[in-house]
């Protein structure tokens, strides 16, 4: 029986293995390290210094139709041979266009400008979709139905959301500084203390009925009518919800230690309390912007103003409140429409009845009577 064992001889020296380059296109599109650097540049630059290329635009073409036609029309300058077009390095809507000819002189050009190695068109698509209120599933559905690409992965999408958040914060901080300076100037021109501003505040929620998981409150300058500050409150985190079933395991503890500082939950309590907490936070940090909010113009909700008095954001200044005339006017319309429902005889189209047009007119005139006499109570009463 033949010997099947390998003959023992001099061992050949082992060649060092070449390190494989693990190319992962998704990592390039999901890059987030440059976000903070770009944010610093935006903060340091003036808002008016941002240049916009008005000649830049994007088009959608059929690759096969357009480049098949170009292949029939174009020649290589070096070998005078026919050229062919192909694509490679596809990531989302972006790709590299490869031009080949007989002399094997390949030329490559990106279909879109690159932003730190990522295609700009991908970021623009996801930005526009977020502005329209659409998320990853809608983006991938759009790309699939239009036969543009296979879409984007979760890592790429959420990395973009992180970049977008950093850019939005930096842009707002630049604009905020200019708006506060403008409000201070107009406040001084009106004869008031320059740094003691009057602001209008109000809150809103993603869902009505005080059951929303998200809320926002804003402060608007009295004279510029521009947003001076805002706060977003959230009592929900998608990551925490996904990991809730693994709570108590070692895997969960490791994840929680790294996630805690990035958790999106910044509010505990009822949804109605979101507006109160937002206002307190904005008033308490106003001095970091070089101003104090001396007068608060708000709706009839006394909880917010009482909370501001209790927290006492300024040791040398007491915040005063003025009623928002728009809210007072709105409540007049609400009361008149409620009266129509309770007393059936006063409604209808008859002469002297409380029609919808009359309710609208009375509401408007009621607001005008208050606006024309804001500082004279007796004259205001006569106007009403």
C-alpha positions in Angstrom: 0.0 0.0 0.0 1.6 3.3 -1.1 2.7 5.7 1.6 0.2 8.6 1.6 2.1 10.6 4.2 3.9 13.7 2.9 7.7 13.3 2.7 9.5 15.1 5.4 12.0 17.6 4.0 13.4 21.0 4.6 10.6 23.3 5.7 10.1 26.2 3.3 10.2 29.6 5.0 6.8 31.0 5.5 6.0 34.1 3.5 4.5 37.0 5.6 0.8 37.3 4.8 -0.3 40.5 3.2 -2.6 42.5 5.3 -6.0 42.7 3.7 -7.5 46.1 3.3 -11.1 45.9 4.5 -12.9 48.5 2.4 -16.3 49.3 3.8 -18.1 51.9 1.8 -20.7 52.4 4.6 -18.0 53.6 7.0 -17.2 56.5 4.7 -20.8 57.6 4.4 -21.3 57.1 8.1 -18.2 59.2 9.1 -18.9 61.6 12.0 -15.5 62.7 13.2 -15.5 65.8 11.0 -18.8 67.0 12.3 -17.3 68.8 15.3 -14.5 70.4 13.1 -17.1 71.7 10.7 -19.2 73.0 13.6 -16.2 75.0 14.9 -15.7 76.6 11.5 -19.3 77.6 11.3 -19.2 79.1 14.9 -16.1 81.1 14.1 -17.4 82.5 10.8 -19.9 85.3 10.3 -23.3 84.2 9.0 -22.9 86.7 6.1 -19.6 85.1 5.1 -21.1 81.8 4.0 -20.9 81.6 0.2 -23.5 79.8 -1.8 -22.8 78.5 -5.3 -25.9 79.5 -7.2 -24.7 77.6 -10.4 -24.6 74.2 -8.7 -27.5 71.9 -9.3 -28.2 68.2 -9.7 -30.0 66.2 -12.4 -31.4 62.7 -12.7 -30.3 60.8 -15.8 -30.6 57.3 -17.2 -27.1 55.9 -17.1 -27.5 53.4 -20.0 -29.2 55.8 -22.4 -26.9 58.8 -21.8 -23.5 57.1 -21.7 -24.3 54.6 -24.5 -24.9 57.6 -26.7 -21.7 59.3 -25.5 -19.7 56.1 -26.3 -20.8 56.4 -29.9 -19.8 60.0 -30.2 -16.5 60.3 -28.3 -12.9 59.2 -29.1 -9.8 59.0 -26.9 -7.3 61.8 -27.6 -4.3 59.5 -27.1 -5.1 56.4 -29.0 -8.1 57.6 -31.1 -10.0 54.6 -29.9 -13.6 54.2 -28.8 -14.3 54.9 -25.1 -16.7 53.0 -22.8 -18.3 54.1 -19.6 -18.9 52.1 -16.5 -19.5 52.8 -12.8 -18.0 51.7 -9.6 -17.8 52.5 -5.9 -21.5 52.9 -5.6 -22.6 54.3 -2.3 -26.2 55.5 -2.1 -26.8 57.9 -5.0 -23.1 58.5 -5.6 -20.7 56.5 -7.7 -17.4 56.8 -9.6 -17.7 57.1 -13.4 -14.9 55.1 -15.1 -13.9 55.9 -18.7 -11.9 53.2 -20.6 -10.3 53.0 -24.0 -7.8 50.8 -26.0 -4.8 52.4 -24.4 -6.1 51.2 -21.0 -5.8 54.7 -19.7 -8.7 54.7 -17.2 -10.1 58.0 -16.0 -12.3 58.3 -13.0 -14.6 61.1 -11.9 -17.0 61.3 -9.0 -20.7 61.7 -9.9 -21.0 64.1 -7.0 -18.7 66.4 -4.9 -17.1 64.6 -1.9 -17.5 65.8 1.7 -14.7 64.2 3.7 -14.9 61.2 1.4 -18.7 60.9 1.4 -20.8 61.8 -1.6 -22.5 65.2 -1.1 -25.6 64.1 -3.0 -26.3 61.4 -0.3 -26.3 64.0 2.5 -28.4 66.4 0.4 -31.0 63.7 -0.2 -31.3 62.7 3.5 -31.3 66.4 4.6 -34.2 67.2 2.2 -36.2 64.1 3.3 -35.8 65.1 7.0 -37.0 68.6 6.1 -40.1 67.0 4.6 -40.6 64.9 7.7 -39.5 61.6 6.2 -37.2 59.0 7.7 -35.0 56.1 6.6 -37.8 53.8 5.4 -39.2 56.5 3.2 -35.8 57.4 1.8 -35.1 53.7 0.9 -38.6 53.3 -0.6 -38.1 56.4 -2.8 -34.7 55.2 -4.0 -36.2 51.7 -4.7 -39.2 53.0 -6.7 -37.1 55.4 -8.7 -34.5 52.7 -9.3 -31.8 55.1 -8.0 -29.9 52.8 -5.6 -30.4 50.1 -3.0 -30.8 52.8 -0.3 -28.9 53.4 2.9 -28.2 51.4 6.1 -29.0 52.3 9.6 -25.5 53.3 10.5 -25.2 55.7 7.6 -28.5 57.3 8.3 -28.0 57.9 12.0 -24.5 59.1 11.5 -25.9 61.7 9.1 -28.5 62.7 11.7 -25.6 63.3 14.2 -23.9 65.4 11.6 -27.1 67.3 10.8 -27.7 68.0 14.5 -24.1 69.4 15.0 -24.5 71.6 11.9 -27.9 72.9 12.9 -26.7 73.7 16.4 -23.7 75.6 15.1 -25.7 77.5 12.6 -28.3 78.5 15.2 -25.7 79.7 17.6 -24.3 82.0 14.9 -27.7 83.4 14.0 -28.7 83.7 17.7 -25.8 86.0 18.5 -26.8 88.3 15.7 -30.5 88.3 16.6 -29.7 89.0 20.3 -27.5 92.0 19.2 -30.3 93.3 17.0 -32.9 92.9 19.7 -30.6 94.8 22.2 -30.2 97.6 19.8 -33.9 98.0 19.1 -34.7 97.7 22.8 -32.3 100.6 23.6 -33.8 102.7 20.8 -37.2 102.2 22.4 -35.9 103.8 25.6 -35.4 100.7 27.7 -32.4 99.2 29.4 -30.4 97.6 26.6 -29.8 94.3 28.2 -33.3 94.0 29.8 -35.3 92.4 27.0 -39.0 91.7 26.6 -39.7 88.3 25.2 -42.8 86.3 24.1 -42.8 82.7 25.1 -44.9 79.7 24.2 -44.7 76.0 24.0 -45.9 73.2 21.7 -46.0 69.4 21.6 -45.8 66.8 18.9 -49.2 65.4 19.9 -52.1 67.2 21.4 -53.8 66.2 24.7 -50.8 66.5 27.0 -49.7 62.9 26.2 -46.8 63.8 23.9 -43.3 62.4 24.4 -41.8 65.5 22.8 -42.2 69.2 23.3 -40.6 72.5 22.4 -40.7 76.0 23.8 -39.3 79.2 22.2 -38.6 82.8 23.2 -39.2 85.5 20.6 -37.9 89.1 20.8 -40.5 91.8 21.2 -39.0 94.1 18.6 -37.3 91.8 16.1 -40.0 89.1 16.2 -37.2 86.6 15.8 -36.4 83.5 17.9 -33.8 84.3 20.6 -33.7 80.9 22.2 -35.4 77.5 22.2 -35.4 74.2 24.2 -36.5 70.8 23.1 -37.7 68.3 25.7 -37.9 64.5 25.2 -39.1 61.8 27.5 -38.4 59.0 25.0 -35.3 57.4 23.6 -35.4 54.8 20.8 -32.2 53.1 21.9 -33.4 52.7 25.5 -36.6 51.2 24.1 -34.7 48.7 22.0 -32.5 47.6 24.9 -35.3 47.5 27.5 -35.8 43.7 27.1 -32.1 43.1 28.0 -32.2 45.1 31.2 -30.3 43.3 34.0 -27.8 41.5 31.8 -24.1 42.2 31.5 -24.5 43.2 27.9 -27.1 45.9 28.9 -24.8 47.3 31.6 -21.9 47.7 29.2 -24.2 49.4 26.6 -25.8 51.6 29.3 -22.4 53.0 30.4 -21.6 54.2 26.9 -25.1 55.3 26.1 -25.9 57.4 29.2 -24.2 60.5 28.0 -25.9 60.3 24.6 -29.4 59.4 25.7 -32.0 61.7 24.2 -34.3 61.6 27.4 -34.0 65.0 29.1 -37.4 65.3 30.7 -39.2 63.4 33.4 -42.8 64.1 34.4 -45.9 65.0 32.5 -46.0 66.6 29.0 -47.7 69.7 30.4 -44.6 70.3 32.5 -42.4 70.5 29.5 -43.2 74.1 28.7 -42.5 75.2 32.3 -39.2 73.4 32.4 -38.2 74.8 29.0 -38.9 78.4 30.1 -37.0 78.1 33.4 -34.0 76.7 31.5 -34.0 79.5 28.9 -34.4 82.3 31.6 -31.6 80.8 33.8 -29.1 80.7 30.9 -30.0 84.1 29.4 -27.0 85.8 31.1 -24.6 83.6 29.2 -25.9 85.5 26.1 -25.3 88.8 27.8 -29.0 89.7 28.4 -31.8 89.3 31.0 -35.4 88.7 30.2 -37.1 91.4 32.3 -40.6 91.0 30.8 -42.4 87.8 29.9 -45.2 88.1 27.4 -47.3 84.9 27.6 -50.7 83.4 27.4 -53.1 83.1 30.3 -51.3 80.0 31.7 -50.1 81.1 35.2 -48.1 78.0 35.9 -45.2 79.1 33.7 -44.9 82.6 35.1 -45.3 81.3 38.7 -42.5 78.8 38.1 -40.3 81.7 36.8 -41.0 83.7 40.0 -40.2 80.7 42.1 -36.8 79.9 40.5 -35.9 83.6 40.6 -33.4 83.5 37.7 -31.9 87.0 38.5 -30.9 88.1 41.9 -31.2 91.8 41.1 -34.2 91.7 38.8 -37.8 90.6 39.2 -39.5 89.2 36.0 -42.7 91.0 35.1 -45.5 89.5 33.0 -47.7 91.0 30.2 -50.6 89.2 28.7 -50.3 88.2 25.1 -53.1 90.2 23.2 -53.3 87.5 20.6 -54.2 84.8 23.2 -56.7 87.2 24.8 -58.3 87.9 21.4 -58.4 84.2 20.6 -60.2 83.4 23.9 -62.9 85.9 23.1 -63.7 84.0 19.9 -63.7 80.7 21.8 -66.2 82.1 24.3 -68.5 83.5 21.6 -68.6 80.2 19.7 -69.3 78.3 23.0 -72.2 80.7 23.7 -73.7 79.9 20.3 -73.7 76.2 21.2 -75.2 76.7 24.7 -77.9 79.2 23.6 -79.3 77.9 20.3 -81.5 81.0 19.7 -78.7 83.5 19.3 -77.1 81.8 16.3 -78.3 81.4 12.7 -78.5 83.7 9.7 -81.2 86.0 11.0 -80.8 89.8 11.5 -78.9 90.6 14.7 -78.0 86.9 15.3 -74.5 85.8 16.2 -73.2 84.6 12.9 -69.7 83.3 12.2 -68.8 86.5 10.5 -70.0 88.6 13.4 -68.0 86.4 15.8 -64.9 87.0 13.7 -65.5 90.7 13.6 -66.1 91.0 17.3 -63.0 89.1 18.0 -60.9 91.3 15.8 -62.4 94.6 17.2 -61.8 93.3 20.7 -58.2 92.8 20.0 -57.8 96.2 18.4 -59.4 97.9 21.4 -56.8 96.4 23.6 -53.9 97.1 21.3 -54.8 100.8 20.8 -54.8 101.5 24.6 -52.2 99.2 26.1 -51.3 101.5 29.0 -54.7 103.1 29.8 -57.1 100.8 31.5 -60.1 103.2 31.4 -59.6 103.9 27.7 -59.2 100.2 27.0 -62.5 99.6 28.8 -64.3 102.2 26.7 -62.8 100.8 23.5 -63.9 97.3 24.4 
